[in-house]
Amino acid sequence: MSQGLMNLTVTGINQTIEDVLDDYPVHPYQSAFSMPELRQKLVAHILSQVPQQLVEGLQLASTSPVCHYSRLQVRLRLEMLVRGSILHILRENAAWLHRNLSKF
């Protein structure tokens, strides 16, 4: 993956994470993913799960104002992936999260 495409993909993923987290309660979801450690794990997990077609769709959606259907399809697939990854990361890091969220 080229550096430009990688930056575009990470930017799209971070924006989607923010948009999706707005639908979740502040505690524990938004609080958990405001921690840099968990946010990095979430982004890394999403990147490892993103199919090549979705990466290409992210690139196309950001550069083509004409492709509305493709943008919506890419957006929905990415949101679904982010939601699943949020649950995965929370489950995988439950003990760590319990220790660290109790400090807030």
MIMARNU-395792 format. One record per residue: residue number from 1; x, y, z of N, C-alpha, C, O, CB in turn; chain. Coordinates in nm, 3 decimals, decimal comma, padded with zeros to 5 digits. Each point is the difference from the previous one (the first is absolute). Glycine has a CB too. Example, Ala and Ser with C-alpha at 12.3 -4.5 7.8 and 13.67 -1.06 7.14 Angstrom:
BEGIN
+-----+---------+---------+---------+---------+---------+---------+---------+---------+---------+---------+---------+---------+---------+---------+---------+----+
!   i !    n_xx !    n_yy !    n_zz !   ca_xx !   ca_yy !   ca_zz !    c_xx !    c_yy !    c_zz !    o_xx !    o_yy !    o_zz !   cb_xx !   cb_yy !   cb_zz ! ch !
+-----+---------+---------+---------+---------+---------+---------+---------+---------+---------+---------+---------+---------+---------+---------+---------+----+
!   1 !  01,319 ! -00,569 !  00,780 ! -00,089 !  00,119 !  00,000 !  00,090 !  00,120 !  00,000 !  00,104 ! -00,002 !  00,066 ! -00,293 ! -00,115 !  00,059 !  A !
!   2 !  00,154 !  00,222 ! -00,197 !  00,082 !  00,119 !  00,006 ! -00,077 !  00,109 !  00,073 !  00,051 !  00,111 !  00,017 !  00,067 ! -00,174 ! -00,232 !  A !
+-----+---------+---------+---------+---------+---------+---------+---------+---------+---------+---------+---------+---------+---------+---------+---------+----+
This chain:
BEGIN
+-----+---------+---------+---------+---------+---------+---------+---------+---------+---------+---------+---------+---------+---------+---------+---------+----+
!   i !    n_xx !    n_yy !    n_zz !   ca_xx !   ca_yy !   ca_zz !    c_xx !    c_yy !    c_zz !    o_xx !    o_yy !    o_zz !   cb_xx !   cb_yy !   cb_zz ! ch !
+-----+---------+---------+---------+---------+---------+---------+---------+---------+---------+---------+---------+---------+---------+---------+---------+----+
!   1 !  00,085 ! -00,117 !  00,000 ! -00,085 !  00,117 !  00,000 !  00,090 !  00,123 !  00,000 !  00,092 !  00,009 !  00,081 ! -00,279 ! -00,132 !  00,041 !  A !
!   2 !  00,161 !  00,217 ! -00,212 !  00,083 !  00,120 ! -00,007 ! -00,024 !  00,087 !  00,122 ! -00,104 ! -00,010 !  00,066 !  00,100 !  00,002 ! -00,319 !  A !
!   3 !  00,102 !  00,096 !  00,283 ! -00,010 !  00,087 !  00,117 ! -00,122 !  00,091 ! -00,009 ! -00,070 !  00,020 !  00,099 !  00,319 ! -00,027 ! -00,075 !  A !
!   4 ! -00,275 !  00,062 ! -00,141 ! -00,116 !  00,087 ! -00,018 ! -00,130 ! -00,073 !  00,023 ! -00,091 !  00,052 !  00,065 !  00,221 !  00,082 ! -00,226 !  A !
!   5 ! -00,140 ! -00,256 !  00,108 ! -00,121 ! -00,080 !  00,019 ! -00,014 ! -00,040 !  00,145 ! -00,112 ! -00,003 !  00,053 !  00,130 ! -00,081 ! -00,287 !  A !
!   6 !  00,092 !  00,052 !  00,300 ! -00,003 ! -00,036 !  00,141 ! -00,050 !  00,117 !  00,083 ! -00,084 ! -00,018 !  00,089 !  00,273 ! -00,145 ! -00,124 !  A !
!   7 ! -00,137 !  00,284 !  00,009 ! -00,044 !  00,118 !  00,074 ! -00,148 !  00,027 ! -00,023 ! -00,073 !  00,033 !  00,094 !  00,303 !  00,064 ! -00,112 !  A !
!   8 ! -00,275 ! -00,112 ! -00,105 ! -00,140 !  00,019 ! -00,034 ! -00,086 ! -00,102 !  00,071 ! -00,107 !  00,033 !  00,051 !  00,173 !  00,059 ! -00,273 !  A !
!   9 ! -00,021 ! -00,216 !  00,227 ! -00,073 ! -00,106 !  00,066 ! -00,009 !  00,026 !  00,149 ! -00,108 ! -00,011 !  00,059 !  00,182 ! -00,151 ! -00,235 !  A !
!  10 !  00,037 !  00,196 !  00,240 !  00,001 !  00,026 !  00,144 ! -00,086 !  00,122 !  00,032 ! -00,072 !  00,000 !  00,100 !  00,303 ! -00,100 ! -00,081 !  A !
!  11 ! -00,225 !  00,202 ! -00,102 ! -00,083 !  00,118 !  00,020 ! -00,148 ! -00,037 ! -00,008 ! -00,079 !  00,042 !  00,085 !  00,260 !  00,103 ! -00,180 !  A !
!  12 ! -00,218 ! -00,223 ! -00,004 ! -00,139 ! -00,044 ! -00,014 ! -00,045 ! -00,086 !  00,116 ! -00,113 !  00,012 !  00,047 !  00,141 ! -00,003 ! -00,292 !  A !
!  13 !  00,061 ! -00,096 !  00,291 ! -00,033 ! -00,087 !  00,113 ! -00,017 !  00,083 !  00,127 ! -00,095 ! -00,021 !  00,076 !  00,222 ! -00,170 ! -00,184 !  A !
!  14 ! -00,035 !  00,284 !  00,134 ! -00,012 !  00,084 !  00,119 ! -00,128 !  00,082 !  00,000 ! -00,064 !  00,016 !  00,103 !  00,313 ! -00,006 ! -00,091 !  A !
!  15 ! -00,286 !  00,043 ! -00,128 ! -00,123 !  00,078 ! -00,009 ! -00,121 ! -00,088 !  00,024 ! -00,095 !  00,040 !  00,067 !  00,204 !  00,117 ! -00,229 !  A !
!  16 ! -00,106 ! -00,278 !  00,109 ! -00,110 ! -00,094 !  00,020 ! -00,010 ! -00,041 !  00,146 ! -00,110 ! -00,011 !  00,054 !  00,137 ! -00,071 ! -00,288 !  A !
!  17 !  00,087 !  00,060 !  00,299 !  00,000 ! -00,033 !  00,142 ! -00,067 !  00,112 !  00,079 ! -00,085 ! -00,026 !  00,085 !  00,297 ! -00,109 ! -00,112 !  A !
!  18 ! -00,175 !  00,258 ! -00,001 ! -00,061 !  00,115 !  00,070 ! -00,151 !  00,003 ! -00,022 ! -00,076 !  00,019 !  00,095 !  00,291 !  00,109 ! -00,120 !  A !
!  19 ! -00,257 ! -00,145 ! -00,099 ! -00,143 !  00,003 ! -00,033 ! -00,076 ! -00,112 !  00,070 ! -00,109 !  00,022 !  00,053 !  00,165 !  00,080 ! -00,274 !  A !
!  20 !  00,002 ! -00,221 !  00,222 ! -00,066 ! -00,115 !  00,063 ! -00,004 !  00,018 !  00,151 ! -00,103 ! -00,026 !  00,063 !  00,181 ! -00,123 ! -00,251 !  A !
!  21 !  00,032 !  00,194 !  00,248 !  00,003 !  00,018 !  00,145 ! -00,102 !  00,103 !  00,048 ! -00,042 ! -00,004 !  00,115 !  00,283 ! -00,059 ! -00,119 !  A !
!  22 ! -00,279 !  00,156 ! -00,083 ! -00,103 !  00,098 !  00,037 ! -00,133 ! -00,068 !  00,031 ! -00,083 !  00,055 !  00,073 !  00,196 !  00,115 ! -00,217 !  A !
!  23 ! -00,134 ! -00,291 !  00,089 ! -00,123 ! -00,075 !  00,026 !  00,005 ! -00,078 !  00,132 ! -00,102 ! -00,052 !  00,044 !  00,071 !  00,034 ! -00,290 !  A !
!  24 !  00,148 !  00,010 !  00,307 !  00,019 ! -00,080 !  00,121 !  00,005 !  00,092 !  00,122 !  00,031 !  00,118 ! -00,012 !  00,094 ! -00,293 ! -00,120 !  A !
!  25 ! -00,157 !  00,120 !  00,250 !  00,010 !  00,081 !  00,123 !  00,145 !  00,039 !  00,029 !  00,095 ! -00,067 ! -00,042 ! -00,299 ! -00,049 !  00,134 !  A !
!  26 !  00,218 !  00,226 ! -00,020 !  00,133 !  00,049 !  00,036 !  00,076 ! -00,107 !  00,079 !  00,116 ! -00,029 ! -00,028 ! -00,201 !  00,267 !  00,029 !  A !
!  27 !  00,016 ! -00,295 !  00,098 !  00,065 ! -00,103 !  00,082 ! -00,065 ! -00,135 ! -00,029 ! -00,122 ! -00,011 !  00,014 !  00,178 !  00,179 !  00,166 !  A !
!  28 !  00,015 ! -00,265 ! -00,217 !  00,145 ! -00,013 ! -00,007 !  00,057 !  00,024 ! -00,139 !  00,122 !  00,014 ! -00,015 ! -00,138 ! -00,174 !  00,202 !  A !
!  29 ! -00,068 !  00,164 ! -00,289 !  00,049 ! -00,002 ! -00,139 !  00,088 !  00,120 ! -00,036 !  00,116 ! -00,018 ! -00,034 ! -00,321 ! -00,107 ! -00,024 !  A !
!  30 !  00,150 !  00,245 !  00,065 !  00,078 !  00,117 ! -00,041 !  00,120 !  00,020 !  00,093 !  00,108 !  00,039 ! -00,045 ! -00,317 !  00,067 ! -00,049 !  A !
!  31 !  00,190 ! -00,132 !  00,222 !  00,112 !  00,013 !  00,095 !  00,111 ! -00,099 ! -00,034 !  00,118 !  00,035 !  00,000 ! -00,277 !  00,040 !  00,180 !  A !
!  32 !  00,120 ! -00,198 ! -00,208 !  00,100 ! -00,104 ! -00,031 !  00,081 !  00,037 ! -00,123 !  00,123 ! -00,012 !  00,000 ! -00,272 ! -00,160 !  00,102 !  A !
!  33 !  00,081 !  00,215 ! -00,207 !  00,072 !  00,026 ! -00,125 !  00,057 !  00,141 ! -00,010 !  00,052 !  00,040 ! -00,104 ! -00,201 ! -00,206 ! -00,003 !  A !
!  34 !  00,138 !  00,240 !  00,216 !  00,075 !  00,126 !  00,007 !  00,141 ! -00,027 !  00,053 !  00,087 !  00,087 ! -00,007 ! -00,301 !  00,043 !  00,044 !  A !
!  35 !  00,234 ! -00,252 !  00,016 !  00,134 ! -00,040 !  00,045 !  00,083 ! -00,039 ! -00,122 ! -00,042 ! -00,084 ! -00,079 ! -00,048 !  00,005 !  00,304 !  A !
!  36 !  00,209 !  00,139 ! -00,239 !  00,082 ! -00,027 ! -00,119 !  00,030 ! -00,149 ! -00,022 !  00,002 ! -00,046 ! -00,114 !  00,097 !  00,270 !  00,147 !  A !
!  37 ! -00,077 ! -00,297 !  00,075 !  00,034 ! -00,143 ! -00,014 ! -00,114 ! -00,077 ! -00,066 !  00,022 ! -00,079 ! -00,093 !  00,124 !  00,095 !  00,296 !  A !
!  38 ! -00,267 !  00,007 ! -00,155 ! -00,114 ! -00,073 ! -00,055 ! -00,035 !  00,051 ! -00,140 ! -00,040 ! -00,079 ! -00,086 ! -00,046 !  00,042 !  00,317 !  A !
!  39 !  00,101 !  00,167 ! -00,254 ! -00,030 !  00,055 ! -00,133 !  00,095 ! -00,062 ! -00,102 ! -00,043 ! -00,036 ! -00,110 ! -00,039 !  00,254 !  00,211 !  A !
!  40 !  00,210 ! -00,230 ! -00,067 !  00,097 ! -00,061 ! -00,092 ! -00,035 ! -00,145 ! -00,028 !  00,010 ! -00,046 ! -00,113 !  00,167 !  00,201 !  00,198 !  A !
!  41 ! -00,217 ! -00,227 !  00,019 ! -00,039 ! -00,140 ! -00,020 ! -00,123 ! -00,009 ! -00,089 ! -00,009 ! -00,090 ! -00,085 !  00,104 !  00,032 !  00,309 !  A !
!  42 ! -00,188 !  00,150 ! -00,206 ! -00,121 ! -00,001 ! -00,082 !  00,034 !  00,027 ! -00,147 ! -00,046 ! -00,072 ! -00,088 ! -00,088 !  00,150 !  00,286 !  A !
!  43 !  00,213 !  00,023 ! -00,223 !  00,038 !  00,033 ! -00,139 !  00,078 ! -00,116 ! -00,061 ! -00,026 ! -00,036 ! -00,115 !  00,034 !  00,282 !  00,172 !  A !
!  44 !  00,086 ! -00,304 !  00,017 !  00,078 ! -00,112 ! -00,052 ! -00,090 ! -00,119 ! -00,031 !  00,018 ! -00,067 ! -00,103 !  00,181 !  00,145 !  00,234 !  A !
!  45 ! -00,295 ! -00,106 ! -00,045 ! -00,091 ! -00,112 ! -00,023 ! -00,085 !  00,025 ! -00,126 ! -00,018 ! -00,089 ! -00,082 !  00,011 !  00,041 !  00,330 !  A !
!  46 ! -00,043 !  00,169 ! -00,260 ! -00,081 !  00,033 ! -00,118 !  00,084 ! -00,012 ! -00,126 ! -00,044 ! -00,059 ! -00,099 ! -00,099 !  00,215 !  00,236 !  A !
!  47 !  00,264 ! -00,101 ! -00,135 !  00,087 ! -00,010 ! -00,118 !  00,029 ! -00,145 ! -00,038 !  00,011 ! -00,033 ! -00,118 !  00,091 !  00,253 !  00,181 !  A !
!  48 ! -00,089 ! -00,305 !  00,037 !  00,028 ! -00,141 ! -00,030 ! -00,122 ! -00,071 ! -00,057 !  00,014 ! -00,106 ! -00,061 !  00,155 !  00,105 !  00,244 !  A !
!  49 ! -00,287 !  00,058 ! -00,163 ! -00,123 ! -00,063 ! -00,047 ! -00,055 !  00,061 ! -00,129 ! -00,090 ! -00,056 ! -00,062 !  00,041 !  00,005 !  00,298 !  A !
!  50 !  00,104 !  00,165 ! -00,276 ! -00,053 !  00,071 ! -00,118 !  00,035 ! -00,076 ! -00,127 !  00,118 ! -00,018 ! -00,031 ! -00,097 !  00,238 !  00,151 !  A !
!  51 ! -00,121 ! -00,265 ! -00,194 !  00,030 ! -00,066 ! -00,127 !  00,051 !  00,101 ! -00,103 ! -00,032 !  00,119 !  00,008 ! -00,144 ! -00,292 !  00,040 !  A !
!  52 !  00,254 !  00,127 ! -00,141 !  00,059 !  00,087 ! -00,102 ! -00,107 !  00,080 ! -00,075 !  00,022 !  00,116 ! -00,035 !  00,167 ! -00,279 !  00,011 !  A !
!  53 ! -00,305 !  00,101 ! -00,001 ! -00,106 !  00,071 ! -00,072 ! -00,048 !  00,122 !  00,079 ! -00,034 !  00,102 ! -00,058 ! -00,036 ! -00,317 ! -00,049 !  A !
!  54 !  00,068 !  00,203 !  00,240 ! -00,044 !  00,112 !  00,082 !  00,105 !  00,110 ! -00,001 ! -00,035 !  00,118 ! -00,003 ! -00,097 ! -00,274 !  00,147 !  A !
!  55 !  00,259 !  00,120 ! -00,143 !  00,107 !  00,100 ! -00,009 ! -00,011 !  00,075 ! -00,132 !  00,010 !  00,123 ! -00,004 !  00,141 ! -00,264 !  00,149 !  A !
!  56 ! -00,172 !  00,068 ! -00,253 ! -00,016 !  00,063 ! -00,131 ! -00,125 !  00,087 ! -00,002 ! -00,002 !  00,107 ! -00,061 !  00,121 ! -00,300 ! -00,049 !  A !
!  57 ! -00,224 !  00,147 !  00,177 ! -00,124 !  00,078 !  00,009 !  00,019 !  00,128 !  00,079 ! -00,056 !  00,103 ! -00,036 ! -00,071 ! -00,314 !  00,021 !  A !
!  58 !  00,207 !  00,205 !  00,122 !  00,031 !  00,121 !  00,076 !  00,071 !  00,102 ! -00,088 ! -00,030 !  00,119 !  00,004 !  00,044 ! -00,255 !  00,207 !  A !
!  59 !  00,081 !  00,087 ! -00,290 !  00,074 !  00,089 ! -00,088 ! -00,093 !  00,059 ! -00,106 !  00,003 !  00,120 ! -00,024 !  00,207 ! -00,254 !  00,063 !  A !
!  60 ! -00,292 !  00,051 ! -00,101 ! -00,092 !  00,046 ! -00,103 ! -00,102 !  00,097 !  00,058 ! -00,027 !  00,104 ! -00,059 !  00,057 ! -00,319 ! -00,064 !  A !
!  61 ! -00,085 !  00,182 !  00,238 ! -00,102 !  00,084 !  00,062 !  00,053 !  00,138 !  00,035 ! -00,073 !  00,099 ! -00,005 ! -00,035 ! -00,305 !  00,095 !  A !
!  62 !  00,235 !  00,213 ! -00,054 !  00,055 !  00,130 !  00,039 !  00,042 !  00,083 ! -00,121 !  00,015 !  00,122 !  00,013 !  00,062 ! -00,225 !  00,199 !  A !
!  63 ! -00,060 !  00,041 ! -00,327 !  00,048 !  00,074 ! -00,117 ! -00,107 !  00,019 ! -00,106 !  00,019 !  00,081 ! -00,092 !  00,205 ! -00,170 !  00,138 !  A !
!  64 ! -00,335 !  00,018 ! -00,037 ! -00,103 !  00,007 ! -00,104 ! -00,131 !  00,055 !  00,057 ! -00,069 ! -00,070 !  00,074 !  00,177 ! -00,123 ! -00,192 !  A !
!  65 ! -00,141 !  00,317 !  00,082 ! -00,126 !  00,056 !  00,050 ! -00,123 ! -00,062 ! -00,069 ! -00,113 !  00,023 !  00,044 !  00,235 !  00,189 !  00,005 !  A !
!  66 ! -00,101 ! -00,287 ! -00,154 ! -00,110 ! -00,055 ! -00,079 ! -00,051 ! -00,132 !  00,057 ! -00,116 ! -00,035 ! -00,022 !  00,212 !  00,148 ! -00,178 !  A !
!  67 ! -00,015 ! -00,184 !  00,269 ! -00,027 ! -00,138 !  00,038 ! -00,075 ! -00,008 !  00,134 !  00,057 ! -00,048 !  00,098 !  00,148 ! -00,023 ! -00,224 !  A !
!  68 ! -00,331 !  00,117 !  00,133 ! -00,076 !  00,004 !  00,125 ! -00,029 ! -00,139 !  00,054 !  00,017 ! -00,024 !  00,120 ! -00,118 !  00,238 ! -00,195 !  A !
!  69 !  00,058 ! -00,306 ! -00,009 ! -00,034 ! -00,136 !  00,045 !  00,122 ! -00,067 !  00,059 ! -00,007 ! -00,062 !  00,106 ! -00,172 !  00,046 ! -00,282 !  A !
!  70 !  00,290 !  00,028 !  00,107 !  00,123 ! -00,063 !  00,048 !  00,041 !  00,058 !  00,135 !  00,041 ! -00,075 !  00,090 !  00,031 !  00,036 ! -00,326 !  A !
!  71 ! -00,084 !  00,171 !  00,252 !  00,036 !  00,064 !  00,126 ! -00,087 ! -00,051 !  00,114 !  00,050 ! -00,027 !  00,110 !  00,025 !  00,229 ! -00,235 !  A !
!  72 ! -00,204 ! -00,214 !  00,100 ! -00,092 ! -00,048 !  00,103 !  00,031 ! -00,145 !  00,036 !  00,001 ! -00,036 !  00,118 ! -00,178 !  00,194 ! -00,201 !  A !
!  73 !  00,202 ! -00,239 ! -00,018 !  00,031 ! -00,141 !  00,024 !  00,130 ! -00,014 !  00,080 !  00,006 ! -00,078 !  00,095 ! -00,125 !  00,017 ! -00,310 !  A !
!  74 !  00,220 !  00,136 !  00,178 !  00,128 ! -00,004 !  00,072 ! -00,020 !  00,048 !  00,143 !  00,052 ! -00,061 !  00,094 !  00,075 !  00,101 ! -00,309 !  A !
!  75 ! -00,201 !  00,065 !  00,231 ! -00,025 !  00,056 !  00,133 ! -00,070 ! -00,101 !  00,092 !  00,039 ! -00,018 !  00,115 ! -00,053 !  00,248 ! -00,218 !  A !
!  76 ! -00,090 ! -00,294 !  00,050 ! -00,074 ! -00,098 !  00,080 !  00,085 ! -00,121 !  00,036 ! -00,006 ! -00,048 !  00,113 ! -00,204 !  00,125 ! -00,224 !  A !
!  77 !  00,289 ! -00,125 !  00,017 !  00,087 ! -00,115 !  00,028 !  00,105 !  00,037 !  00,105 !  00,030 ! -00,080 !  00,089 ! -00,067 ! -00,006 ! -00,323 !  A !
!  78 !  00,093 !  00,206 !  00,222 !  00,101 !  00,043 !  00,096 ! -00,062 !  00,020 !  00,138 !  00,061 ! -00,037 !  00,101 !  00,069 !  00,146 ! -00,287 !  A !
!  79 ! -00,250 ! -00,051 !  00,193 ! -00,066 !  00,017 !  00,129 ! -00,026 ! -00,135 !  00,066 !  00,019 ! -00,014 !  00,121 ! -00,124 !  00,225 ! -00,205 !  A !
!  80 !  00,061 ! -00,308 !  00,006 ! -00,025 ! -00,133 !  00,054 !  00,130 ! -00,062 !  00,053 !  00,000 ! -00,062 !  00,107 ! -00,192 !  00,033 ! -00,269 !  A !
!  81 !  00,299 !  00,047 !  00,089 !  00,130 ! -00,051 !  00,043 !  00,047 !  00,070 !  00,128 !  00,054 ! -00,065 !  00,090 !  00,003 !  00,014 ! -00,330 !  A !
!  82 ! -00,077 !  00,181 !  00,249 !  00,039 !  00,076 !  00,119 ! -00,080 ! -00,047 !  00,121 !  00,056 ! -00,020 !  00,108 !  00,005 !  00,219 ! -00,251 !  A !
!  83 ! -00,192 ! -00,216 !  00,127 ! -00,084 ! -00,044 !  00,112 !  00,043 ! -00,138 !  00,052 !  00,010 ! -00,021 !  00,121 ! -00,202 !  00,154 ! -00,216 !  A !
!  84 !  00,218 ! -00,223 !  00,004 !  00,047 ! -00,133 !  00,041 !  00,136 !  00,007 !  00,066 !  00,026 ! -00,073 !  00,097 ! -00,156 ! -00,026 ! -00,283 !  A !
!  85 !  00,217 !  00,184 !  00,136 !  00,135 !  00,014 !  00,056 ! -00,004 !  00,063 !  00,139 !  00,080 ! -00,036 !  00,086 !  00,013 !  00,056 ! -00,317 !  A !
!  86 ! -00,184 !  00,074 !  00,252 ! -00,015 !  00,061 !  00,133 ! -00,033 ! -00,110 !  00,102 !  00,063 ! -00,007 !  00,105 ! -00,142 !  00,226 ! -00,208 !  A !
!  87 ! -00,017 ! -00,303 !  00,071 ! -00,037 ! -00,107 !  00,092 !  00,116 ! -00,098 !  00,021 !  00,025 ! -00,045 !  00,112 ! -00,264 !  00,068 ! -00,186 !  A !
!  88 !  00,308 ! -00,056 ! -00,034 !  00,113 ! -00,092 !  00,010 !  00,109 !  00,055 !  00,093 !  00,048 ! -00,070 !  00,089 ! -00,098 ! -00,013 ! -00,322 !  A !
!  89 !  00,088 !  00,209 !  00,212 !  00,107 !  00,060 !  00,080 ! -00,043 !  00,014 !  00,146 !  00,081 ! -00,022 !  00,090 !  00,000 !  00,147 ! -00,294 !  A !
!  90 ! -00,206 ! -00,091 !  00,229 ! -00,047 !  00,010 !  00,138 !  00,004 ! -00,136 !  00,069 !  00,044 ! -00,010 !  00,115 ! -00,191 !  00,202 ! -00,180 !  A !
!  91 !  00,103 ! -00,296 ! -00,004 !  00,003 ! -00,135 !  00,059 !  00,143 ! -00,045 !  00,024 !  00,032 ! -00,054 !  00,106 ! -00,246 ! -00,002 ! -00,221 !  A !
!  92 !  00,300 !  00,079 !  00,017 !  00,139 ! -00,045 !  00,008 !  00,078 !  00,071 !  00,111 !  00,095 ! -00,056 !  00,054 ! -00,103 !  00,006 ! -00,299 !  A !
!  93 ! -00,032 !  00,172 !  00,277 !  00,073 !  00,081 !  00,098 ! -00,084 !  00,033 !  00,122 !  00,023 !  00,103 !  00,064 !  00,109 ! -00,007 ! -00,251 !  A !
!  94 ! -00,227 ! -00,179 !  00,221 ! -00,094 !  00,028 !  00,108 !  00,070 !  00,024 !  00,134 ! -00,031 !  00,096 !  00,070 ! -00,139 ! -00,234 ! -00,190 !  A !
!  95 !  00,264 !  00,052 !  00,157 !  00,068 !  00,015 !  00,129 !  00,083 !  00,128 !  00,004 ! -00,005 !  00,075 !  00,098 !  00,012 ! -00,326 ! -00,075 !  A !
!  96 !  00,069 !  00,277 ! -00,128 !  00,081 !  00,121 ! -00,009 ! -00,089 !  00,123 !  00,006 !  00,030 !  00,097 !  00,069 !  00,144 ! -00,220 ! -00,204 !  A !
!  97 ! -00,283 !  00,117 !  00,064 ! -00,093 !  00,112 ! -00,006 ! -00,063 !  00,025 !  00,136 ! -00,016 !  00,115 !  00,042 ! -00,031 ! -00,167 ! -00,283 !  A !
!  98 !  00,011 ! -00,054 !  00,310 ! -00,059 !  00,016 !  00,133 !  00,097 !  00,071 !  00,095 ! -00,041 !  00,088 !  00,075 ! -00,096 ! -00,297 ! -00,112 !  A !
!  99 !  00,263 !  00,171 !  00,033 !  00,100 !  00,065 !  00,085 !  00,019 !  00,147 ! -00,037 !  00,011 !  00,086 !  00,088 !  00,104 ! -00,306 ! -00,062 !  A !
! 100 ! -00,111 !  00,248 ! -00,154 !  00,032 !  00,136 ! -00,044 ! -00,120 !  00,095 ! -00,001 !  00,017 !  00,120 !  00,021 !  00,162 ! -00,220 ! -00,157 !  A !
! 101 ! -00,299 !  00,049 !  00,112 ! -00,117 !  00,086 !  00,001 ! -00,039 !  00,038 !  00,143 ! -00,064 !  00,102 !  00,021 ! -00,014 ! -00,209 ! -00,233 !  A !
! 102 !  00,116 !  00,027 !  00,308 ! -00,033 !  00,032 !  00,139 !  00,075 !  00,124 !  00,048 ! -00,035 !  00,058 !  00,103 ! -00,008 ! -00,302 ! -00,061 !  A !
! 103 !  00,146 !  00,284 ! -00,115 !  00,077 !  00,121 !  00,035 ! -00,074 !  00,127 ! -00,040 !  00,031 !  00,108 !  00,049 !  00,181 ! -00,237 ! -00,076 !  A !
! 104 ! -00,312 !  00,116 ! -00,064 ! -00,072 !  00,118 ! -00,049 ! -00,108 !  00,042 !  00,096 ! -00,070 !  00,098 ! -00,026 !  00,117 ! -00,166 ! -00,206 !  A !
+-----+---------+---------+---------+---------+---------+---------+---------+---------+---------+---------+---------+---------+---------+---------+---------+----+
